Amino acid sequence: QVLLVESGGGLVQRGGSLRLSCAASGSAFSLWTMAWYRQGPGKQRELVASITGDGNIDVLDSVKGRFTISRDNANNLVFLQMNSLKPEDTAVYYCNSPLGRDGRWRWGRGTQVTVSS
């Protein structure tokens, strides 16, 4: 079982930036597509951005041009650079490897992102 640890969240004002990190245990990390998800208050978890092992990226329309996903396969890390943050980006952010509509592995604790207006 892969362990996932997210970090980097915090409280920022509208227009601010944050960089989230996700550390994954285990081997063969580069083989897995990785993704960032978020779950806002009273909302279902949604997939925000994904990146394949060789760097192909897909991003939710509402964050295009503002969020950038990247990965460091040598160190089993995935990042989410978030710029021009909006209050509607407020959520707990999680990383995982997509499997259908769910994550492949047990969900970590996530990291809270709060954007004030």
N, C-alpha and C positions, 0 to 999 in steps of 0.2 A: 504494500500500500504506500502510495506517495504521500508525503506530508507537505502541506502548502502553508506558507507563512507570509501574510501580506503586511506591508508597512508603508508609511509615508503620508497617511491621511492627516487631516487637521482642519482647523477653522480658517477660512480665508474670506476676503471680501469679494464681491462681484468684480470680475475682471482679473482676478488673481490667478496664480499658477500653483500647481502641486505636481510632484513626481512620485508616483506609487511604484513600489517594488514588490516582487513576489519571488520568494525562494522556494524551490521544489527539491525534495530529496529524491534519491533513487538514481538509477542509471538510464541510459538511452534517452535522455531528455530531448535531444535534438530530433528525435523521431516523432515527437508528439506535437500536434497543433496545440497552442496555448491561447487562452482567451482571458479577458477581463469582463466581469459581470458587475452589475450593481442592482441593489434593491433599495428603492426609496421608501419613505414612510407610507404605509398603506398600499404599496405597489408590489407587483410580482417582480421577481428577479429577471433582468434582461441582459442579453449579451451586448456588450459595448464595442468590443474590438477583438479580433483574433489574428493570430499570426502562425503560419505553418513553420515547420522546421527549417525550410529553406527561404523563409522571409516573405511569403505572399500574405498580404494583409487585407482584411475586410473590416469596415468600420460602420457603426450605426450612423444613419443619416444625420441625426440630431447633433452629433459630435464631430462630424467631418470638418476638417480645417481647424479644429481646436484640440483634438486629442490625437496623440501619436503612440502607437504600440511598438515596442522593440523587444529584442531578447538577446541574451548572452548565453549561448549554448555551452561554452566552456565552464561557466560557473552556475548553470541551472537557474538562471534569473530571467524574469520577464518584467518589463517596465511599462508604465503608462504615464506619459507626459501630458498633463492637462493644462491648457492655457485658456484664457478668456472665460473663466468659469462663471457659471450662472447659478442662481439659487435652485433652479430645477435640476442641477447636477448633484444636489445634496442626496447622499445615499451611503450605504455601506458597500464598499467595493471588494470584490472577491476575484481570485484567479482560479482557473481550473483548465482542464483539457476537455473540450466539448465532446459529449457523447449523446447524440440525438438532441433532445431539448434540455438535457441535464448535463452535469459534470461527470467526468469519468472517475474521479477520485473523491474521497471524503472532503467536504468543504472545510476550509479553514475558518478562522474567526473573522476574517475580513478586516478592513480598515475604514474608519468613518471619515467621510468627507462632508464638511458642512460649509456651504457658501452663503454668506450673509448679504442682504441687499442694502 
